[in-house]
Amino acid sequence: MAENDKIDITQQQKTHFDEEKGIKIIKYALLGIGSISFIVGLIRQWPVLGKGYMAFIEGNGYMALIMGLIIIILGFSVRLFVINDAE
């Protein structure tokens, strides 16, 4: 009986490490895509400091800039979306 428990624990740990690896891949992918989108939006919005609020919103790179920020935040919070509530 004790050997079967050890095998099950090992299997659970192996699965846990595979999930951690997948979470890290998703996190880095989202952070990379978000950073690229943010930089493209910032380049298209340049110069940022001389614009008023409405000019900033109506600018060419506003959507890319905001989507980049949202994707970066999702990248940091991937672990919250993947947590199993069965525990």
N, C-alpha and C positions, 0 to 999 in steps of 0.2 A: 504494500500500500504506500509506503513512504517513497519508494522509487517512482511510482506513478505521479505522486504529488510533485516531486522534483522535476519530472519531465514536463508536467503541465506548467510549472512556474517558469521553466526555461523557455517554453514555447510562448508564454505570455510576454516575457521580457524581449524575446526576439521580435514579436509583433510590435511591441511598444517602441523599440528602436527603429523599426521600419517606418512606423508612423511619424516618429520624430524627424527622420530623414526626409520624408515627404513634406512635412510641415516646413522644414527649413528651405526646401527647394521652392515651394510655393511662396514663402515669405521673400526670398531673395528675388524671385521672378517678379513679384508685384512691386517690390522696392525698385528694381531696375526699370521696369516699364513706367512706373510713376515718376521716377527721377528724369527719365528721358522726356516724358511728356511735359513735366514742369519746366525743364530747361528750354524746350522748344517754345513753350508758351511765353516764357520770360524773354527769349530772344525776339519773338514776334511782337511783344508788348513794348519793347525798348523805345524810348526812355520812360521809365515808370514814374520817376519823381516829378516830372513836369506836368503830369496829367491830372485833371480833376476826376471825381468819382465816376461821372457818367461817361467821360471819354475813356476811362480805364475799362469800364464794363463793355462799351461798344467797340473796343479795340479788337484787332485781328487775333491775338493770342489768348484772349481771356478764357475761352472754353478749355483750351489745352492746359493752361495754367491751373485752373480749378480742378479739372479731371486728374491732373498729376498729383495735386495735393490730396484728393480723395483716395486715389489708388495707393499713395504712400501710407496714409492712415490705415487703409485696409490691410496693407502689408504688415504693419506693426501689430494688427489685431487678428491675424490669421488664427492664432492659437485659441482665441475665444470662440471662433466659429466652428472649430474642429472638435472641441471637447465633447466627450460622450457623457450623457446624463445618466447612464446606466449604473454608474458607480455610486 
